[in-house]
Amino acid sequence: MSTTERPRANRGPAAGPENRRALIAAAREVYAESGLGAPFSAVAKRAGVGQGSLYRHFPDRTALAVAVFEDNIADLESQTIDDGRTVDDLLAEVAAQAMVSTALIELVTADLEDPRVALLGERFTGVVARLVERDRESRRIGTHVEVADVAMAAGMLAGELSRTPLASRAAAAARARALFRAAFAPPEPPADTRNPSD
């Protein structure tokens, strides 16, 4: 073994938080590169921690995916709290996350009955509800738009991007957001069809 490949010193419980952060960062990279087929052990290797540490923090793939998405949801919550942020901004953020985390999106959405996943769903719904109310009040979207509509749009966007080749994802995201903007827009007032001479 070369001097540059020395194993990390075992720091015991003190290393726990650092290891957890390293595993989450590694999971983002491994699943973005190799998809869900990547061995779970590849995450531990990328993070530079042992298998035992991986399973202590994350006993299964869903636990790891939920940890990654907790960070994503926290980002969405902080990035949409400003009064000027809109439903379209939310969809832009969902698209940006989906472009680099499509495997994790597939993993989390495949197990919607898991209570760990359900909690993330509730937090996401809270973000959507706040933006829908704000956009209705400012007439950026129509009163026909429900929270469930926007949540469904976000899921459809993420799902579509997960099936789109990497080089085409930005264009696909822009096209999808344009469709949703048109669907969510307030209805135009009916044209005045009266004859001006009447």
PyMOL CGO cylinders between C-alpha atoms (Angstrom):
from pymol import cmd
from pymol.cgo import CYLINDER

trace = [
    CYLINDER, 0.00, 0.00, 0.00, 1.43, 3.41, -0.93, 0.3, 1, 1, 1, 1, 1, 1,
    CYLINDER, 1.43, 3.41, -0.93, 1.70, 6.23, 1.57, 0.3, 1, 1, 1, 1, 1, 1,
    CYLINDER, 1.70, 6.23, 1.57, -1.09, 8.05, -0.25, 0.3, 1, 1, 1, 1, 1, 1,
    CYLINDER, -1.09, 8.05, -0.25, -3.51, 5.12, 0.26, 0.3, 1, 1, 1, 1, 1, 1,
    CYLINDER, -3.51, 5.12, 0.26, -3.39, 4.82, 4.03, 0.3, 1, 1, 1, 1, 1, 1,
    CYLINDER, -3.39, 4.82, 4.03, -6.74, 3.84, 5.53, 0.3, 1, 1, 1, 1, 1, 1,
    CYLINDER, -6.74, 3.84, 5.53, -8.57, 6.52, 7.44, 0.3, 1, 1, 1, 1, 1, 1,
    CYLINDER, -8.57, 6.52, 7.44, -8.05, 6.42, 11.17, 0.3, 1, 1, 1, 1, 1, 1,
    CYLINDER, -8.05, 6.42, 11.17, -11.00, 5.01, 13.08, 0.3, 1, 1, 1, 1, 1, 1,
    CYLINDER, -11.00, 5.01, 13.08, -12.36, 7.98, 15.02, 0.3, 1, 1, 1, 1, 1, 1,
    CYLINDER, -12.36, 7.98, 15.02, -15.37, 6.10, 16.39, 0.3, 1, 1, 1, 1, 1, 1,
    CYLINDER, -15.37, 6.10, 16.39, -18.63, 7.93, 17.07, 0.3, 1, 1, 1, 1, 1, 1,
    CYLINDER, -18.63, 7.93, 17.07, -16.99, 11.34, 16.59, 0.3, 1, 1, 1, 1, 1, 1,
    CYLINDER, -16.99, 11.34, 16.59, -16.80, 10.65, 12.84, 0.3, 1, 1, 1, 1, 1, 1,
    CYLINDER, -16.80, 10.65, 12.84, -20.53, 9.91, 12.55, 0.3, 1, 1, 1, 1, 1, 1,
    CYLINDER, -20.53, 9.91, 12.55, -21.83, 13.28, 11.30, 0.3, 1, 1, 1, 1, 1, 1,
    CYLINDER, -21.83, 13.28, 11.30, -18.90, 13.68, 8.90, 0.3, 1, 1, 1, 1, 1, 1,
    CYLINDER, -18.90, 13.68, 8.90, -19.41, 10.16, 7.53, 0.3, 1, 1, 1, 1, 1, 1,
    CYLINDER, -19.41, 10.16, 7.53, -23.11, 10.76, 7.04, 0.3, 1, 1, 1, 1, 1, 1,
    CYLINDER, -23.11, 10.76, 7.04, -22.47, 13.94, 5.06, 0.3, 1, 1, 1, 1, 1, 1,
    CYLINDER, -22.47, 13.94, 5.06, -19.87, 12.13, 2.96, 0.3, 1, 1, 1, 1, 1, 1,
    CYLINDER, -19.87, 12.13, 2.96, -22.29, 9.28, 2.23, 0.3, 1, 1, 1, 1, 1, 1,
    CYLINDER, -22.29, 9.28, 2.23, -25.06, 11.66, 1.12, 0.3, 1, 1, 1, 1, 1, 1,
    CYLINDER, -25.06, 11.66, 1.12, -22.67, 13.54, -1.17, 0.3, 1, 1, 1, 1, 1, 1,
    CYLINDER, -22.67, 13.54, -1.17, -21.35, 10.25, -2.57, 0.3, 1, 1, 1, 1, 1, 1,
    CYLINDER, -21.35, 10.25, -2.57, -24.88, 8.95, -3.19, 0.3, 1, 1, 1, 1, 1, 1,
    CYLINDER, -24.88, 8.95, -3.19, -25.70, 12.00, -5.28, 0.3, 1, 1, 1, 1, 1, 1,
    CYLINDER, -25.70, 12.00, -5.28, -22.66, 11.36, -7.46, 0.3, 1, 1, 1, 1, 1, 1,
    CYLINDER, -22.66, 11.36, -7.46, -22.88, 7.57, -7.74, 0.3, 1, 1, 1, 1, 1, 1,
    CYLINDER, -22.88, 7.57, -7.74, -26.56, 7.40, -8.62, 0.3, 1, 1, 1, 1, 1, 1,
    CYLINDER, -26.56, 7.40, -8.62, -26.30, 10.35, -11.00, 0.3, 1, 1, 1, 1, 1, 1,
    CYLINDER, -26.30, 10.35, -11.00, -23.47, 8.59, -12.84, 0.3, 1, 1, 1, 1, 1, 1,
    CYLINDER, -23.47, 8.59, -12.84, -24.61, 4.96, -12.74, 0.3, 1, 1, 1, 1, 1, 1,
    CYLINDER, -24.61, 4.96, -12.74, -28.32, 5.00, -11.94, 0.3, 1, 1, 1, 1, 1, 1,
    CYLINDER, -28.32, 5.00, -11.94, -30.12, 2.66, -9.59, 0.3, 1, 1, 1, 1, 1, 1,
    CYLINDER, -30.12, 2.66, -9.59, -28.12, -0.32, -10.83, 0.3, 1, 1, 1, 1, 1, 1,
    CYLINDER, -28.12, -0.32, -10.83, -25.03, 0.95, -9.02, 0.3, 1, 1, 1, 1, 1, 1,
    CYLINDER, -25.03, 0.95, -9.02, -24.03, -1.31, -6.11, 0.3, 1, 1, 1, 1, 1, 1,
    CYLINDER, -24.03, -1.31, -6.11, -24.95, 0.12, -2.73, 0.3, 1, 1, 1, 1, 1, 1,
    CYLINDER, -24.95, 0.12, -2.73, -21.34, -0.55, -1.73, 0.3, 1, 1, 1, 1, 1, 1,
    CYLINDER, -21.34, -0.55, -1.73, -20.18, 1.91, -4.40, 0.3, 1, 1, 1, 1, 1, 1,
    CYLINDER, -20.18, 1.91, -4.40, -21.58, 4.72, -2.25, 0.3, 1, 1, 1, 1, 1, 1,
    CYLINDER, -21.58, 4.72, -2.25, -19.44, 3.66, 0.72, 0.3, 1, 1, 1, 1, 1, 1,
    CYLINDER, -19.44, 3.66, 0.72, -16.37, 3.37, -1.50, 0.3, 1, 1, 1, 1, 1, 1,
    CYLINDER, -16.37, 3.37, -1.50, -16.92, 6.83, -3.01, 0.3, 1, 1, 1, 1, 1, 1,
    CYLINDER, -16.92, 6.83, -3.01, -17.44, 8.31, 0.46, 0.3, 1, 1, 1, 1, 1, 1,
    CYLINDER, -17.44, 8.31, 0.46, -14.29, 6.63, 1.79, 0.3, 1, 1, 1, 1, 1, 1,
    CYLINDER, -14.29, 6.63, 1.79, -16.08, 4.88, 4.64, 0.3, 1, 1, 1, 1, 1, 1,
    CYLINDER, -16.08, 4.88, 4.64, -16.65, 1.23, 5.51, 0.3, 1, 1, 1, 1, 1, 1,
    CYLINDER, -16.65, 1.23, 5.51, -19.72, -0.83, 4.70, 0.3, 1, 1, 1, 1, 1, 1,
    CYLINDER, -19.72, -0.83, 4.70, -20.57, -0.97, 8.38, 0.3, 1, 1, 1, 1, 1, 1,
    CYLINDER, -20.57, -0.97, 8.38, -20.74, 2.80, 8.59, 0.3, 1, 1, 1, 1, 1, 1,
    CYLINDER, -20.74, 2.80, 8.59, -22.97, 2.91, 5.51, 0.3, 1, 1, 1, 1, 1, 1,
    CYLINDER, -22.97, 2.91, 5.51, -25.49, 0.48, 7.00, 0.3, 1, 1, 1, 1, 1, 1,
    CYLINDER, -25.49, 0.48, 7.00, -25.41, 2.15, 10.41, 0.3, 1, 1, 1, 1, 1, 1,
    CYLINDER, -25.41, 2.15, 10.41, -26.53, 5.40, 8.83, 0.3, 1, 1, 1, 1, 1, 1,
    CYLINDER, -26.53, 5.40, 8.83, -28.68, 4.02, 6.00, 0.3, 1, 1, 1, 1, 1, 1,
    CYLINDER, -28.68, 4.02, 6.00, -30.03, 0.48, 6.41, 0.3, 1, 1, 1, 1, 1, 1,
    CYLINDER, -30.03, 0.48, 6.41, -31.52, 0.45, 2.90, 0.3, 1, 1, 1, 1, 1, 1,
    CYLINDER, -31.52, 0.45, 2.90, -31.60, 2.35, -0.38, 0.3, 1, 1, 1, 1, 1, 1,
    CYLINDER, -31.60, 2.35, -0.38, -34.77, 4.23, 0.51, 0.3, 1, 1, 1, 1, 1, 1,
    CYLINDER, -34.77, 4.23, 0.51, -33.23, 5.55, 3.72, 0.3, 1, 1, 1, 1, 1, 1,
    CYLINDER, -33.23, 5.55, 3.72, -30.30, 6.91, 1.71, 0.3, 1, 1, 1, 1, 1, 1,
    CYLINDER, -30.30, 6.91, 1.71, -32.54, 8.40, -0.98, 0.3, 1, 1, 1, 1, 1, 1,
    CYLINDER, -32.54, 8.40, -0.98, -34.73, 10.06, 1.65, 0.3, 1, 1, 1, 1, 1, 1,
    CYLINDER, -34.73, 10.06, 1.65, -31.64, 11.62, 3.25, 0.3, 1, 1, 1, 1, 1, 1,
    CYLINDER, -31.64, 11.62, 3.25, -30.62, 13.07, -0.11, 0.3, 1, 1, 1, 1, 1, 1,
    CYLINDER, -30.62, 13.07, -0.11, -34.10, 14.35, -0.78, 0.3, 1, 1, 1, 1, 1, 1,
    CYLINDER, -34.10, 14.35, -0.78, -34.35, 15.92, 2.67, 0.3, 1, 1, 1, 1, 1, 1,
    CYLINDER, -34.35, 15.92, 2.67, -31.57, 18.21, 1.49, 0.3, 1, 1, 1, 1, 1, 1,
    CYLINDER, -31.57, 18.21, 1.49, -33.40, 18.81, -1.82, 0.3, 1, 1, 1, 1, 1, 1,
    CYLINDER, -33.40, 18.81, -1.82, -36.67, 19.64, -0.05, 0.3, 1, 1, 1, 1, 1, 1,
    CYLINDER, -36.67, 19.64, -0.05, -34.83, 21.97, 2.33, 0.3, 1, 1, 1, 1, 1, 1,
    CYLINDER, -34.83, 21.97, 2.33, -33.35, 23.72, -0.72, 0.3, 1, 1, 1, 1, 1, 1,
    CYLINDER, -33.35, 23.72, -0.72, -36.82, 24.09, -2.28, 0.3, 1, 1, 1, 1, 1, 1,
    CYLINDER, -36.82, 24.09, -2.28, -38.20, 25.46, 0.99, 0.3, 1, 1, 1, 1, 1, 1,
    CYLINDER, -38.20, 25.46, 0.99, -35.47, 28.06, 1.31, 0.3, 1, 1, 1, 1, 1, 1,
    CYLINDER, -35.47, 28.06, 1.31, -35.42, 29.02, -2.38, 0.3, 1, 1, 1, 1, 1, 1,
    CYLINDER, -35.42, 29.02, -2.38, -39.18, 29.60, -2.59, 0.3, 1, 1, 1, 1, 1, 1,
    CYLINDER, -39.18, 29.60, -2.59, -39.77, 31.44, 0.68, 0.3, 1, 1, 1, 1, 1, 1,
    CYLINDER, -39.77, 31.44, 0.68, -39.16, 34.88, -0.85, 0.3, 1, 1, 1, 1, 1, 1,
    CYLINDER, -39.16, 34.88, -0.85, -42.40, 36.69, -1.79, 0.3, 1, 1, 1, 1, 1, 1,
    CYLINDER, -42.40, 36.69, -1.79, -41.28, 37.08, -5.39, 0.3, 1, 1, 1, 1, 1, 1,
    CYLINDER, -41.28, 37.08, -5.39, -40.92, 33.34, -6.00, 0.3, 1, 1, 1, 1, 1, 1,
    CYLINDER, -40.92, 33.34, -6.00, -43.55, 31.62, -8.13, 0.3, 1, 1, 1, 1, 1, 1,
    CYLINDER, -43.55, 31.62, -8.13, -44.88, 28.22, -9.17, 0.3, 1, 1, 1, 1, 1, 1,
    CYLINDER, -44.88, 28.22, -9.17, -42.75, 28.52, -12.31, 0.3, 1, 1, 1, 1, 1, 1,
    CYLINDER, -42.75, 28.52, -12.31, -39.66, 29.10, -10.14, 0.3, 1, 1, 1, 1, 1, 1,
    CYLINDER, -39.66, 29.10, -10.14, -40.52, 25.93, -8.23, 0.3, 1, 1, 1, 1, 1, 1,
    CYLINDER, -40.52, 25.93, -8.23, -40.75, 23.93, -11.46, 0.3, 1, 1, 1, 1, 1, 1,
    CYLINDER, -40.75, 23.93, -11.46, -37.39, 25.38, -12.54, 0.3, 1, 1, 1, 1, 1, 1,
    CYLINDER, -37.39, 25.38, -12.54, -35.82, 24.18, -9.28, 0.3, 1, 1, 1, 1, 1, 1,
    CYLINDER, -35.82, 24.18, -9.28, -37.43, 20.73, -9.61, 0.3, 1, 1, 1, 1, 1, 1,
    CYLINDER, -37.43, 20.73, -9.61, -36.03, 20.50, -13.15, 0.3, 1, 1, 1, 1, 1, 1,
    CYLINDER, -36.03, 20.50, -13.15, -32.55, 21.53, -11.99, 0.3, 1, 1, 1, 1, 1, 1,
    CYLINDER, -32.55, 21.53, -11.99, -32.59, 18.89, -9.25, 0.3, 1, 1, 1, 1, 1, 1,
    CYLINDER, -32.59, 18.89, -9.25, -34.00, 16.24, -11.59, 0.3, 1, 1, 1, 1, 1, 1,
    CYLINDER, -34.00, 16.24, -11.59, -31.23, 16.82, -14.12, 0.3, 1, 1, 1, 1, 1, 1,
    CYLINDER, -31.23, 16.82, -14.12, -28.65, 15.58, -11.63, 0.3, 1, 1, 1, 1, 1, 1,
    CYLINDER, -28.65, 15.58, -11.63, -30.71, 13.26, -9.38, 0.3, 1, 1, 1, 1, 1, 1,
    CYLINDER, -30.71, 13.26, -9.38, -32.98, 11.31, -11.70, 0.3, 1, 1, 1, 1, 1, 1,
    CYLINDER, -32.98, 11.31, -11.70, -32.09, 7.92, -10.22, 0.3, 1, 1, 1, 1, 1, 1,
    CYLINDER, -32.09, 7.92, -10.22, -32.98, 9.10, -6.73, 0.3, 1, 1, 1, 1, 1, 1,
    CYLINDER, -32.98, 9.10, -6.73, -36.26, 10.55, -7.97, 0.3, 1, 1, 1, 1, 1, 1,
    CYLINDER, -36.26, 10.55, -7.97, -37.14, 7.16, -9.44, 0.3, 1, 1, 1, 1, 1, 1,
    CYLINDER, -37.14, 7.16, -9.44, -36.19, 5.41, -6.21, 0.3, 1, 1, 1, 1, 1, 1,
    CYLINDER, -36.19, 5.41, -6.21, -38.20, 7.66, -3.93, 0.3, 1, 1, 1, 1, 1, 1,
    CYLINDER, -38.20, 7.66, -3.93, -41.29, 7.77, -6.13, 0.3, 1, 1, 1, 1, 1, 1,
    CYLINDER, -41.29, 7.77, -6.13, -41.25, 3.98, -6.43, 0.3, 1, 1, 1, 1, 1, 1,
    CYLINDER, -41.25, 3.98, -6.43, -42.03, 3.63, -2.71, 0.3, 1, 1, 1, 1, 1, 1,
    CYLINDER, -42.03, 3.63, -2.71, -44.70, 6.23, -1.98, 0.3, 1, 1, 1, 1, 1, 1,
    CYLINDER, -44.70, 6.23, -1.98, -46.22, 4.15, 0.84, 0.3, 1, 1, 1, 1, 1, 1,
    CYLINDER, -46.22, 4.15, 0.84, -43.03, 4.27, 2.88, 0.3, 1, 1, 1, 1, 1, 1,
    CYLINDER, -43.03, 4.27, 2.88, -43.68, 6.64, 5.83, 0.3, 1, 1, 1, 1, 1, 1,
    CYLINDER, -43.68, 6.64, 5.83, -40.21, 8.14, 5.42, 0.3, 1, 1, 1, 1, 1, 1,
    CYLINDER, -40.21, 8.14, 5.42, -41.09, 9.11, 1.86, 0.3, 1, 1, 1, 1, 1, 1,
    CYLINDER, -41.09, 9.11, 1.86, -44.55, 10.33, 2.90, 0.3, 1, 1, 1, 1, 1, 1,
    CYLINDER, -44.55, 10.33, 2.90, -43.00, 12.92, 5.23, 0.3, 1, 1, 1, 1, 1, 1,
    CYLINDER, -43.00, 12.92, 5.23, -41.02, 14.36, 2.35, 0.3, 1, 1, 1, 1, 1, 1,
    CYLINDER, -41.02, 14.36, 2.35, -44.21, 14.48, 0.30, 0.3, 1, 1, 1, 1, 1, 1,
    CYLINDER, -44.21, 14.48, 0.30, -45.95, 16.48, 3.01, 0.3, 1, 1, 1, 1, 1, 1,
    CYLINDER, -45.95, 16.48, 3.01, -43.14, 19.02, 3.12, 0.3, 1, 1, 1, 1, 1, 1,
    CYLINDER, -43.14, 19.02, 3.12, -43.18, 19.33, -0.67, 0.3, 1, 1, 1, 1, 1, 1,
    CYLINDER, -43.18, 19.33, -0.67, -46.96, 19.82, -0.63, 0.3, 1, 1, 1, 1, 1, 1,
    CYLINDER, -46.96, 19.82, -0.63, -46.47, 22.64, 1.88, 0.3, 1, 1, 1, 1, 1, 1,
    CYLINDER, -46.47, 22.64, 1.88, -44.08, 24.41, -0.49, 0.3, 1, 1, 1, 1, 1, 1,
    CYLINDER, -44.08, 24.41, -0.49, -46.52, 23.99, -3.39, 0.3, 1, 1, 1, 1, 1, 1,
    CYLINDER, -46.52, 23.99, -3.39, -49.50, 25.22, -1.35, 0.3, 1, 1, 1, 1, 1, 1,
    CYLINDER, -49.50, 25.22, -1.35, -47.68, 28.40, -0.35, 0.3, 1, 1, 1, 1, 1, 1,
    CYLINDER, -47.68, 28.40, -0.35, -46.75, 29.19, -3.94, 0.3, 1, 1, 1, 1, 1, 1,
    CYLINDER, -46.75, 29.19, -3.94, -50.18, 28.39, -5.37, 0.3, 1, 1, 1, 1, 1, 1,
    CYLINDER, -50.18, 28.39, -5.37, -51.85, 30.72, -2.87, 0.3, 1, 1, 1, 1, 1, 1,
    CYLINDER, -51.85, 30.72, -2.87, -49.33, 33.48, -3.61, 0.3, 1, 1, 1, 1, 1, 1,
    CYLINDER, -49.33, 33.48, -3.61, -49.66, 33.11, -7.39, 0.3, 1, 1, 1, 1, 1, 1,
    CYLINDER, -49.66, 33.11, -7.39, -53.47, 33.08, -7.26, 0.3, 1, 1, 1, 1, 1, 1,
    CYLINDER, -53.47, 33.08, -7.26, -53.52, 36.28, -5.22, 0.3, 1, 1, 1, 1, 1, 1,
    CYLINDER, -53.52, 36.28, -5.22, -51.21, 37.99, -7.69, 0.3, 1, 1, 1, 1, 1, 1,
    CYLINDER, -51.21, 37.99, -7.69, -53.14, 36.53, -10.68, 0.3, 1, 1, 1, 1, 1, 1,
    CYLINDER, -53.14, 36.53, -10.68, -50.06, 34.80, -12.06, 0.3, 1, 1, 1, 1, 1, 1,
    CYLINDER, -50.06, 34.80, -12.06, -52.08, 31.58, -12.21, 0.3, 1, 1, 1, 1, 1, 1,
    CYLINDER, -52.08, 31.58, -12.21, -55.80, 30.96, -12.56, 0.3, 1, 1, 1, 1, 1, 1,
    CYLINDER, -55.80, 30.96, -12.56, -58.16, 30.04, -9.75, 0.3, 1, 1, 1, 1, 1, 1,
    CYLINDER, -58.16, 30.04, -9.75, -58.69, 26.69, -11.52, 0.3, 1, 1, 1, 1, 1, 1,
    CYLINDER, -58.69, 26.69, -11.52, -55.17, 25.57, -10.50, 0.3, 1, 1, 1, 1, 1, 1,
    CYLINDER, -55.17, 25.57, -10.50, -55.10, 23.31, -7.44, 0.3, 1, 1, 1, 1, 1, 1,
    CYLINDER, -55.10, 23.31, -7.44, -52.15, 22.33, -5.25, 0.3, 1, 1, 1, 1, 1, 1,
    CYLINDER, -52.15, 22.33, -5.25, -52.49, 18.76, -6.56, 0.3, 1, 1, 1, 1, 1, 1,
    CYLINDER, -52.49, 18.76, -6.56, -52.17, 20.05, -10.15, 0.3, 1, 1, 1, 1, 1, 1,
    CYLINDER, -52.17, 20.05, -10.15, -48.82, 21.69, -9.46, 0.3, 1, 1, 1, 1, 1, 1,
    CYLINDER, -48.82, 21.69, -9.46, -47.56, 18.70, -7.45, 0.3, 1, 1, 1, 1, 1, 1,
    CYLINDER, -47.56, 18.70, -7.45, -48.52, 16.44, -10.35, 0.3, 1, 1, 1, 1, 1, 1,
    CYLINDER, -48.52, 16.44, -10.35, -46.77, 18.76, -12.82, 0.3, 1, 1, 1, 1, 1, 1,
    CYLINDER, -46.77, 18.76, -12.82, -43.58, 18.59, -10.75, 0.3, 1, 1, 1, 1, 1, 1,
    CYLINDER, -43.58, 18.59, -10.75, -43.74, 14.79, -10.67, 0.3, 1, 1, 1, 1, 1, 1,
    CYLINDER, -43.74, 14.79, -10.67, -44.40, 14.61, -14.40, 0.3, 1, 1, 1, 1, 1, 1,
    CYLINDER, -44.40, 14.61, -14.40, -41.50, 16.96, -15.09, 0.3, 1, 1, 1, 1, 1, 1,
    CYLINDER, -41.50, 16.96, -15.09, -39.09, 14.97, -12.94, 0.3, 1, 1, 1, 1, 1, 1,
    CYLINDER, -39.09, 14.97, -12.94, -40.27, 11.68, -14.43, 0.3, 1, 1, 1, 1, 1, 1,
    CYLINDER, -40.27, 11.68, -14.43, -39.94, 12.91, -18.00, 0.3, 1, 1, 1, 1, 1, 1,
    CYLINDER, -39.94, 12.91, -18.00, -36.43, 14.20, -17.37, 0.3, 1, 1, 1, 1, 1, 1,
    CYLINDER, -36.43, 14.20, -17.37, -35.42, 10.86, -15.86, 0.3, 1, 1, 1, 1, 1, 1,
    CYLINDER, -35.42, 10.86, -15.86, -36.22, 9.23, -19.23, 0.3, 1, 1, 1, 1, 1, 1,
    CYLINDER, -36.22, 9.23, -19.23, -34.62, 11.95, -21.37, 0.3, 1, 1, 1, 1, 1, 1,
    CYLINDER, -34.62, 11.95, -21.37, -30.99, 11.70, -22.52, 0.3, 1, 1, 1, 1, 1, 1,
    CYLINDER, -30.99, 11.70, -22.52, -28.73, 14.04, -20.56, 0.3, 1, 1, 1, 1, 1, 1,
    CYLINDER, -28.73, 14.04, -20.56, -27.94, 16.25, -23.57, 0.3, 1, 1, 1, 1, 1, 1,
    CYLINDER, -27.94, 16.25, -23.57, -31.65, 16.91, -24.19, 0.3, 1, 1, 1, 1, 1, 1,
    CYLINDER, -31.65, 16.91, -24.19, -32.82, 17.48, -20.62, 0.3, 1, 1, 1, 1, 1, 1,
    CYLINDER, -32.82, 17.48, -20.62, -32.51, 21.28, -20.55, 0.3, 1, 1, 1, 1, 1, 1,
    CYLINDER, -32.51, 21.28, -20.55, -34.60, 21.62, -23.72, 0.3, 1, 1, 1, 1, 1, 1,
    CYLINDER, -34.60, 21.62, -23.72, -37.17, 19.12, -22.44, 0.3, 1, 1, 1, 1, 1, 1,
    CYLINDER, -37.17, 19.12, -22.44, -37.45, 20.99, -19.14, 0.3, 1, 1, 1, 1, 1, 1,
    CYLINDER, -37.45, 20.99, -19.14, -37.99, 24.32, -20.92, 0.3, 1, 1, 1, 1, 1, 1,
    CYLINDER, -37.99, 24.32, -20.92, -40.67, 22.80, -23.15, 0.3, 1, 1, 1, 1, 1, 1,
    CYLINDER, -40.67, 22.80, -23.15, -42.49, 21.20, -20.21, 0.3, 1, 1, 1, 1, 1, 1,
    CYLINDER, -42.49, 21.20, -20.21, -42.42, 24.42, -18.18, 0.3, 1, 1, 1, 1, 1, 1,
    CYLINDER, -42.42, 24.42, -18.18, -43.87, 26.35, -21.14, 0.3, 1, 1, 1, 1, 1, 1,
    CYLINDER, -43.87, 26.35, -21.14, -46.73, 23.84, -21.33, 0.3, 1, 1, 1, 1, 1, 1,
    CYLINDER, -46.73, 23.84, -21.33, -47.42, 24.15, -17.61, 0.3, 1, 1, 1, 1, 1, 1,
    CYLINDER, -47.42, 24.15, -17.61, -47.31, 27.97, -17.75, 0.3, 1, 1, 1, 1, 1, 1,
    CYLINDER, -47.31, 27.97, -17.75, -49.95, 27.91, -20.48, 0.3, 1, 1, 1, 1, 1, 1,
    CYLINDER, -49.95, 27.91, -20.48, -52.10, 25.41, -18.58, 0.3, 1, 1, 1, 1, 1, 1,
    CYLINDER, -52.10, 25.41, -18.58, -51.90, 27.33, -15.29, 0.3, 1, 1, 1, 1, 1, 1,
    CYLINDER, -51.90, 27.33, -15.29, -52.40, 30.84, -16.71, 0.3, 1, 1, 1, 1, 1, 1,
    CYLINDER, -52.40, 30.84, -16.71, -55.56, 32.75, -15.76, 0.3, 1, 1, 1, 1, 1, 1,
    CYLINDER, -55.56, 32.75, -15.76, -58.22, 32.39, -18.47, 0.3, 1, 1, 1, 1, 1, 1,
    CYLINDER, -58.22, 32.39, -18.47, -58.40, 35.29, -20.89, 0.3, 1, 1, 1, 1, 1, 1,
    CYLINDER, -58.40, 35.29, -20.89, -61.54, 37.39, -20.60, 0.3, 1, 1, 1, 1, 1, 1,
    CYLINDER, -61.54, 37.39, -20.60, -64.03, 36.64, -23.39, 0.3, 1, 1, 1, 1, 1, 1,
    CYLINDER, -64.03, 36.64, -23.39, -63.70, 38.88, -26.42, 0.3, 1, 1, 1, 1, 1, 1,
    CYLINDER, -63.70, 38.88, -26.42, -66.40, 41.56, -26.75, 0.3, 1, 1, 1, 1, 1, 1,
    CYLINDER, -66.40, 41.56, -26.75, -68.41, 40.35, -29.70, 0.3, 1, 1, 1, 1, 1, 1,
    CYLINDER, -68.41, 40.35, -29.70, -70.96, 43.15, -29.64, 0.3, 1, 1, 1, 1, 1, 1,
    CYLINDER, -70.96, 43.15, -29.64, -71.27, 45.35, -32.72, 0.3, 1, 1, 1, 1, 1, 1,
    CYLINDER, -71.27, 45.35, -32.72, -69.96, 48.82, -31.79, 0.3, 1, 1, 1, 1, 1, 1,
    CYLINDER, -69.96, 48.82, -31.79, -72.89, 50.39, -33.62, 0.3, 1, 1, 1, 1, 1, 1,
    CYLINDER, -72.89, 50.39, -33.62, -75.49, 48.64, -31.41, 0.3, 1, 1, 1, 1, 1, 1,
]
cmd.load_cgo(trace, "trace")
